[in-house]
């Protein structure tokens, strides 16, 4: 009798679920039912007596996914799933080490350090070893250690290549010894220690290999090299690995994920046939056709093509805005229309490549009174780096602001500890003065006294330097001289935070323009409220209102990375411009543009029924307008699948550029946009920023910058095939495209 849980599976799904005991690679496209296949495979193995629930190992990447698998499994079979080996790599390794702590060389009650605990230990150890934190930033040491562990390397196996890496290797060894003394492990250590345990202990390896005859792995494209080697040890020479993944959705190369594991699995486990799940149960046909056409431009794919039994649906709507503000306004208008048609806000998503893009969109939603929720992150004015920058600005504007002072007096770290702060607060209470006044009086002694004095001097120098400057320049100065930009530059994922700080400068420039055309707030005449104070009030208001309550219907805002695994009725993909999506950082990396294309593929396949592709001819950056060329991804989408929903109203100073080819700008990095404003050019200048031109030698391009005048005038052109070049205008012989 066929089990009920097999009903409804398509032919490929059924083939995958009922495979005999053999290793298999299931290439599961977006929306093809991979979770159903994985859990049904588990149910099939148990139901047919091939394995007991306790002798099955299933690995996934999130606790949420593991819980969902167990919930689905218990709905299929009347079994108790408690105690089953189903979980994340880290969770399963922790379980193994708890059971074999002696063999692993760990205390029975070893503790696990989260990333913040690990960083605190590194700082404490650096201080004890008199390591110069300016020269060897603690966060860089943290990344270095994690990277080596994920490669399966202890300090004695790492080959240093310069003085910096040599010092890092030495510190890694000291860090390992300190962790061992304290009986603690970090996340990367869990996997490495478990791998080492299985590697050197043959009896234990054979025990687990005999127990787990079937190993199932979800999201296999996201595994790193050490995770793959750990799976190899567990599989031994006779166990079956059932791996489900999609190389076209591999978007975590920057944190070690390797699609090469999928090819290695085929070779190492002698997999002759890859089962492809290509029927999509999520999206209309036109969306899938667009996704297939786009991803076909990537090389070395395992290859598949999504299809649906559903209708073709409507074409993808393309909106080319003059500015990023017009882009945001269009989103608001279309969301209103979708809502009027009966689509819940929670079933509509606005996606962006960079977190900093959310600021303009959030402002438009705030102004429109539309509830929204930032998925997997914080709203713009609630982000750590923004709150730090605003605290510096608040203290520059008002030295009596104790809350601002407490937030930043030791951020970035300047050697002012909790004890010193407690003393400072005590002095302020006793004298009935502000913390700033107490800091200026500064009756402390030793290093704390000099550190507090340096902080006071820093704030006073920023006040003096920014007096009379335009608001965007005030904020730029404070971000730079506070040390915030340098601090985040030393963080592994600090690029996003720096982009957000840059966006704060943009927000100030926009605020100044808007304020000039608006009436002053009630009770606060414009002449009595300076720009900085007014902007801080504006930021506080936007941070404090319109965040949707838990459970309330709200528009979903998120990065494309955060959207993986989700689906929505309607999706807006914003910022489809060269240098933004694909991101400019990808241009210099070996697999960079291909990973960006996979990210775009993920974005496209989030939509079920309606998909919007948005770009802006001009966008604010560092308080200035820059002019952009459309993303190369537009050229890779069949025109027949696109519907241009607007007559382009060109931004001032912009001439529409031709679509870039896939290699456009790759030789010199991103298709960067303008660093000069059109209004700053000489009146008799013959060209405009953003104008499309051709050159006899270099071909088609776009003017992105200009400087000088007369015989010394020169232009910077972003050529389609050869990247950015400066040309003397007198000899350039450019012609309008």
N, C-alpha and C positions, 0 to 999 in steps of 0.2 A: 504494500500500500504506500502510495506516494505521500510523504509528509505534507501537511497543509501549508507549511511555510515556504514550500517550493513553488506554489501557485503564483502566477503573475510575473515570474521571472522571464525575461526574453531569452533567446537561444544562447547568446554569448554569456549572459549572467548565469544561466543554468549550467553551461559547460564549465565555467570557472568554479561554481559552488560544488559540483559533483566530481571534480578531478580526483583520480586515484592518488595514493600517497606518492607525490612527486613535487619537486620544487616548481614554482610557477611565478611568472611576472604578469600581473594583470594591469594593463595600461588603461586606466579609467579616466575618460574625459570628464570635463566639467558637467555636472548635472546628470551623470550617467548611472547613479545609484551605487557608488563604490562602498558606502557604509553598509548598505543593505547586503551587498555581495559578501563583504567581510564577515558580518555577523551571521548571515545565513550559512556561510561556509563553516563557521564554528558550530552552529546548531546541527548541521549535516554530519560533521565528524563525530559529535557526541551521540546523536540519534542513531547512527549506524554502528555504534560501538567501536569505532576506530580509535577513540581516545576518551579518557574520562575527563570531566571538567577540571580536575586538579592537575592533569598532565598535558594541559594545553597552555601555550604561552602566546599572548597577544600584546603587541607594542604599538603605542600611538604617541602623539606629541603633546597632548594636553590632557589634564585630568578630566575636563569636560567631555572630551571625545571618549575617554575610557569609560566614564559613567554611562554615556549614551549607549555604548556597545553592550555593556552589562544589562542595561534596562531593556534593550531590544531582545537580547538573548533570553532573558527571563520571561519575556512575553511569548517567545516561540516554544520554550520547553519548560516543563514543570521541575526546574532544578534550582538548587540554592547556589547562587553565584558568589556568595561570600567566601573569601579565601582563594578565589581563582587568581592566577597570575596574569592579570590584565591591567596594564598601566603604562606610564611613561617610561622612557629609558632610565631617567633618574630615580623614579619611584621603584622600579624593579631592581635596579642596582642597589639601592638602599636596603631593600628587603633581603637581598642576597648577602650583603655585608653584615646585616644584623644577625643573620643566622650563622655566619662563619667569621665573626669578628676576630677570633683568635688567629685563625689561618690568615686573615687579612692584615694582622698586625695592628689592630685597633682595640681601644677599650670597649667594654660591653655597652656603655652608655655614651658612645661618641656623639658629639653634637654637629649639626650641619650649619654652616655659615651661609646666610644669604649674601647678596652682592654688597649690601651696605656693611654688614658685619665683617666681610672679607676686607673691604677697603679700610675699615677702622683698624683691623689687625695689621694691615700693611703699613699704615701710617705710624702705628705704635712701634712696629719693628724698625721702621726707617729711623725713627727718633732715637731708639735705643742703639742703633748701629751708626748713628751720626751721618746718615745718608742725606745729601743735599736734595731736598724736595723740589727745588727750582730746576735743578739739572736733571733729576730723575723723578718726574711727576708720579705720585702714587697710582693714579688711574692708568698710566701707561704700564706700570709694573703689573697691575691687575690684568690688563689685556694680554700682556706678554706671557704671563703665567698660564692664563686660560688657553691661549693659542697653542702653547707647547703641550699642555695636557691633552687638548683635543687632537693633537697629532700623535699622542701616545708616548711623549718624550719626557723623561725626567731630566733634571738639570745636567747630569753627567753625560747625557746623549745629545745635548744641544750644542751645535757648533757656532760660536760667536763670529761675527764678521767685522766688527769694529769695536772701539772702546766702549760705546754705549751698550751694545748688546752683550759684551763681556761682563759689564757691571750688572746687567739685568740677569744674566745667567747665575752670577754669584749670589744675587739677592734671591733668586728663585730657590736656590739650594738652602739658603738660610730660612726662607719662608716655609719650605717643606719641613725642615727640622723643628721650627717653632710650632707648626700645626701638629706635628707628631707629639711634641712635649705637652701641648694643651689638650690633645685628644679631640681635635676638630677636623672636619673636612669641608671643602667648598663643593659647589655643584659639579665642577669639572672633575674633581677628585673622585666623586662617587663612581663615575663611569670608568675612569682610569684604574682606580683601585680594584674594581670588580673585574676588569679586563686582565689586570696583572694576576689576580687571584686564580682565575681560570687558566691563564697561560702556564703558570708554574706548578699548579696542583692537578696532576693528571687524574687522580682518583676522584676529585671533586668535579672535574670537567666531564668525566665519564658518567658520573652520577646524574648530572643535569642533562647530558646528552641522551641518557637512557630514559629520563623522565619526560622530557619535552620532545616527543617525536614529531610534533607539528608546531611550527613557529609562524605566526601571522604578523605582518607588519603593515601598518597604515601609513599613508603619506611617505612612501619610501623615497620619493625624490628629495625629501628634506633631510635625509640622513647624512651625517658627516663620515669621515673615513674611520674614526675610532668606533663609532656605533656599528658600522658595517663589519669591522673586524671582531667586535664583541659578538655579533650575530653569527659570524662564521664559527667561532669557538663553540657556541651553544649548539649549533647545527651538527658539529662534528663531520663525519664523512658519510652519514646515512640519514640524517633527519631532513625533513622537507621545510623549506621556507616558502610561504605563500605571501608574496609582496604585492601590495596594491599601491599604485602611484601614477603620476602624470608628469612626464618630463616637461611638458608645455606649461605647467604651473609651478615650476621650480623658481622661486623668487627670493630665496634666502642664501644665495651664494656669498653675500657679504658677511654671513655669520657661520660659514663653513660647510653649508649643504653642497653636495656634489652629485650631479646627475650621472657622473661616471660610475657611481655605484650600481645604477640600473644595468649598464653594459657589463660591468664586472660580475654581477649576479648571474647574468645569462651564461657567461663564460665559466665561472667557478662552479656553478651548480648544474651545468649542462642542460640549460633550458633551450629546447629547440623551437618551441612555439610560444609566442607571446599572444595572450588573449586580449583582444582590444574591445573595450566597452565604448562604443561610439554613439549609441542611441541616447540622445539627450532628452530628458523629461522636464526641462525647465524653460527653455527659451524658444521663441518663434524662429522660423527658418532663416529670415534675413539676418538676424543677430548672429546665428551660428555660421552662416556663409561668410559674414564679415570677419568673424574670429578665425575661421579656417584660412581665409585669404591672407590675413595678417601674419599668422604664425608660420605659414609656409615659407616665409622669407628667412626663417632661422635654419642654420645648417645643423647637421648631426642630430636631427630629431629621430626618435624611434618611429614616428609617423602614424598619424591617425586623422580621421576627418569626421567631425561631429555632424549628426543629422537628427531630424525629428519627424515624427509622424504628424506633428501639429502643422498648422498653416504657416505660410511664409510671413504673415504679419505685415506691419508697416515698415517703410525704410527707416534707416537711422537718420535722425534729424541733426543737421549741422548748423550751428549758429556762430557766425564770426562777428564778435563785438568790436567796437572801436576801442574800448578800454576795459580793464578788469572790473570797473564799477558797473559798466553796461552789461557785462557778462553776469554779474551777481544779480542785477535787476531783472534780467531775463529769467534766471533761475526762479526768483520770487514769483514772477508773473506766471510761469508755466506750472509751478507747484500749486498756485491758486487754482489754475484751470483743472489740474489733475484732481485736486480736492473737490472741486465742484462736480466733477464727473463721478465722484464716489470713491476715489482711491484714498485710503487712510494715509496720513503723513508718515506713519511708521513703515509703510511699504514703499517709500520713496527715499532714495539715497543720493547724496551729492558726494562725489569722490574727487580727491585731489592727490597729486603726486607728493607735494610737500606740505607739511603741517602749516607753514606760514601762510599758505593760500587761504586758509580758513578765515583769516581776520576780515577780509573784505566781504566775504559771504556772510559771516556772522553779523557784521555791521548792517548789511542790507536786511537780514532777517530781523534783527533787533528793531530797526526803523519801521519795518512792516508789522511788527508785533506778532510774528509767526514763531510758535514754539519749535525748538530744535534740541537735539541732543548730540554731543560729540561722542561717537562710539570709540571705545578703546583709548580714550585720551581726555585731556582737559580742554575747555574752551580757551580761546586765545589769551584773554586777560587773567586767566587762572593758572597759566603755566608757570612753573618755577622760575625760569629765567626772566619772564616778563614781570613777575611780582618782585624779584630782586631788583631789576632795573627801575621799576616804579618806586621802590623803597628808597633807592639812592636819590631819585628825583624829588620825592617827598621831603627828604632831609635837606636837600639843597634849597627847596622852597620854604621849608619851615623847620628850624632847628629844634623846636619844642616837640616834635613828633617822636615820642619815645618808642612807639611800635616800629617805626621805620628804622630807627637806630638799632634796636635789638636784632632786627632781621639781618642787617648787613654789616654790623661792626666787626664780625669775624667771617664774612663771606665776600670774596674768596678768603681762605684761611690766612690770618695774619698774626697768629699766636696769642689771641685773647681768649682764655679759657673760661669755663663756667664759674670758677672761683673768683676770677677777676671781675666778671660781670656781676656776681652777687655782691661784691664789695662796692662796685660802682653804684648799684641800685640802692644799697644801704646808705651810701653817702647822700644820694639824691633824696631819699626819704627823710633822713635826719635834717637836712638843710632845707627841705621843702622846695627843691629846685628840679629842673628837668635833667634827664640823663645827659643831654648835651652839655648843660652847664656844669654838671659834675665831671664830665670827661674833660672839659676845658680846665677846670680846677685841678683835676688829676693829682691826688695826693698819694696814689699808689707808688710802689717802688719796683725796681728790677725791670725785667723784660716787658711785663705787662704795662708798666707806665710808659715806656718808650713806644710800644705798639699802639696804645690808645692815643698818645700824642701824634703819632704818624697818621692815624685815622682822622683825627681832628684837622690836621694840616691838609689831608687829602680833600675833605669836604669843603674846607675854606678855599682851597685853590680851585676846585670845580666851580664854586659860587662865583669867584672873581673872574675866571676864564669865560664863563657862560653869560655874564651880565651883558644884556643888550643884544645877544645873538638871536637869530630866528629860532623858533621852537625846534624844528628838526635838527638844527645844528647843536642845540643844547643837549638833546637826547643822544645824538651821535657822540658828542664829546664825553658825556657821562658814561655811556656804555664802554667806550674805549679806555678812559682813564681810571675807571673803577676797577678794572682788571677782569670784568665779566667776560669780555670777548676772548681774552687770553686763557681764562680758566676753562671755558667750554671748548676752546680749540684743542685742549689736551684731553678731552673726553672722547671715548671711542665713537659714541653716537652724538657728539657735540655739534655736528654740522647742522642738524635740524634746529638746535637751540640757537645757533648763531643766525640762521635764517629767520627765526622768530624775532630775534633782537633787531635785525635789519627791518623786519616788517613793522616793528614798533616805530621806527623812524618814519616809515611810509604813513602809518596811522596819524602821526603828528602833522605831517605835511597836508594830509587830507583834512584833518580837523581844522587847521588854520584856514584852508580855503572855504570850508563849510561855514566856519564861524564868521567869516567876513561877509557872508550873505544872509546871516540869520540875525534875528533880534536877540538881545541879551536875555539871559534867564531872569525870571521874575525875582525881584529883590536883589539882583546882582548886576548893576549897570556895567557895561563892557569896560568903561574906563576905570572901574574899580577892581576888576579881576584880571590879573595878568594872564598871558597865554598859558604858562606852565600850570598855574593853579587851576585854570579852566579845563585844561587837558586832563589833569589828574582827577578832577571831579567827573569828567566824561568817562574816563577809564573805569572808575569805581562804579558808575551807574551801569555800564555795559557788563561789568563782571557780576553785578548783583541781581540782575533781572533776566527774565525770559528763559532761564534754564528750565526745561520741562521737568515736572515732578516725575518720580518713579512711577511707571505704569501709564502715564499720560501719553496721548497720541502726539508724536513729535517727529519732525523731519530728521533723518539720520545723516550726519556729517561724519566723514572718515577718510583716512588715507586709503589708497588702493591696497597697500599691504594689509591693513586692518580688515578689508572687505573680503579677503580670501575665505571661502567656505560659506559665505552668506549669499542671499538672493533677494531681489526686490522686484516689484511690479515695474517700476520706472527707475532709471539710473541716469544721472548727469555726470559725465566725465569732463572736468574743467581743466583749463590751462594746457590745452594740447598745442604747445608751441615748442619749437626746437630749443633745447637748452633747459627746458622745464620738464617736458615729458616727450621724448627721453631726456633725462636729467643730464646736465652738462658734465657731471662727474663720471658718467658712464662712458664718455667718449674716449677716455685714455686707458680703459681697462680692457683686457683681452676679450672677455665675454660680456662686457658692459652693456652694449646696445642690445644684444640678444636677450639678456635678462630683462632689460627695460621692455622689450617687445613681449616677453612672457608676462610681464606685469600688466601691459596693456591688454593682453589676451584674457588675463584674469578679470580685469575691469569690464571688458565687453561681455563676458559670460556671467556677470552678476545679474543682468537684466532679463526679466521674463518676457515682457511685452513691449516696453518702450525704452528707447535708448537715445540719449542726447550727447552729442560731441561738441564741446565748446572751446573756443579759443579767443584770445584778445589780441588785437593788433598792437596795443601798447599796454604796458603794465608798470606799476611803480616799483622801483628798486633803489634802496639807499636814499629815498627821498627824491629821486629823479625819475623821469619817464624814460623807459627803454622801449625800443620797437622790435617786434619779434617776427620771425618767419614761421609759417605753420609747421607743425610737427611732420616729420617724414612719414608718420603712420598714416596720414591722410592719403598719401600717394599709394600706399600699400592696400588700401581698401577700394574695392570696385566701385566706380562712380555710380553704377546702376543701383547700388544698394543705399545710396545717400540721397537725402532730400535737403537742399539748401533752403532754410526757412526764413532767410532775411536777405534784403538787398543791402550789400555792405556799405555802411557809411564810414568812410575812411577816417582814421584818426588824423589830426593835424600833423603835417610833416611826414605822412606815411604814404608810400606807394606800394600797392599790393605786389608781393613777391611771388614768383613761381614756386611750385612745390619743390622741396629739396629731394634729391635722390637718396637712397639708403646710405651712400657713402658721404653725404653732404657734411662737411665740417669735420669728418672723422680724423683727417690728417693733422689738424691743429686743435682738436678739442671741440667744445660746444659751439653752436651757432650763437655766439654771444650777441647781445643787443646793445643799443646805444649807451654810451657813457656821457654824451653831451646832449644838451637840449637844443632843439631846432632854433629856439629863440636866441641862443648864444652865438649863432653863426653870423658872419658878416652879411650885410644886406645884399651885396652883389655876388654872393656865393652862388655858383651855377647849379648846385645839386642840393637835394634835401636828404636829411637823415631818413633811412627807410626806403629810399628810392631804389628800384631795381635797375641794374645796369649790366652792360656786357663789356668785355675786354678782349682784344684780339688774341692774347696769349692765354689768359686764365679763364675765359668764358663768362658764364652768367654768375651774377652775385648781387648782393644787397649792401648799400652804403650804411655802415653802422656807427661811424664816428668821423669827426673832422676837426682839424685844428689849423692855426696859422692863417695867413692872408697873403694876397698878392702872389709874388713868385714863390713864396715859402708855403703856400697852402698845400695841405695834403689830406687825403681821405683814407679811412680804413674800410676795406671792402671784405665782406664775408663771401668768398667765392664757393660755388656749389661743389667743385671738385678738389680745390686746393686750400680751402680754409681761409683764415684771416690774413690779409696783407695790407700794409701801408703803402700808398702810392703818391708820389708827387703829382699834384693835379696838372701842372704845366706839361708833364710828359706822359701822363697816364693814358690819354686818348680813350676815355670812356665814352660809351654811347648809351642813351636811354634804351631800356629793354622794351 
